[in-house]
Amino acid sequence: MKIALLGYGRMGKEIEKIAISRGHEIVIKKDVDDLIDITLADVAIDFSVPTSAFNNITNCIENKVPVISGTTGWLDKHADAIALCEKEKGAFIYASNFSLGVNIFFELNKQLAKMMRNLEDYNISMEEIHHTKKLDAPSGTAITLAEGIIANSSKQNWELGKDSSEENIPIVAKRIPEVPGTHTVWYDSEVDSIEIKHTAHSRKGFALGAVVAAEWIIGKTGVFSMKDVLNIS
């Protein structure tokens, strides 16, 4: 399989190592402003920057190249990317996090939110910690977790900061050198606390998941998620 890496930062380099170890060929390594011929690739993996992601995805879809995107901070155009993919009969996966463990964590988070829905004495809060080079806050993973709670509780939205309210879920974002990613969800009451937490030990889990998704999407048409890739019901 010939892979285009759209974004060749730390994640791009980690993806390259894993892809090569699984027998794939890297045919494009694109930095932000590079001009490329995306049709050289069988599939593209986008871990770029928020200002480049949508253009990268558009270029892939319009040229019939399946695209996997793990870039966060561009989701104001996510609906446009889905519409374009459907129009062009392309293949597209966006995930805020490609780690197998995190995708299981997403499902646990939803189930816990359902169980806690009617327990009004518990306040919900979240924290995410990442390396200092991460450009967006809160993380896409934290937003996905918050959306999972909102869909299964009386909460209406999330907000960045420590202040809680009946309607919103507060998310504290911290940036600490060399932290790949830690996400925690708390339910606190006067009498006890419930906590679920995912801690990434390296970027390898994210990179492996992205390559597995790229392998899976070949020959398919449509808009998919990691639940499809991992067959999580």
Salt bridges, closest charged atoms under 4 A:
GLU16 OE2 - LYS29 NZ 2.77
GLU88 OE1 - LYS64 NZ 3.25
GLU107 OE2 - LYS110 NZ 3.47
GLU107 OE1 - LYS227 NZ 3.81
GLU127 OE2 - LYS174 NZ 3.10
GLU128 OE1 - HIS130 ND1 2.77
GLU128 OE1 - ARG175 NH1 2.81
ASP136 OD1 - LYS134 NZ 3.26
GLU178 OE1 - ARG10 NH2 3.24
GLU215 OE1 - ARG22 NH2 2.85
GLU215 OE2 - HIS24 NE2 2.66
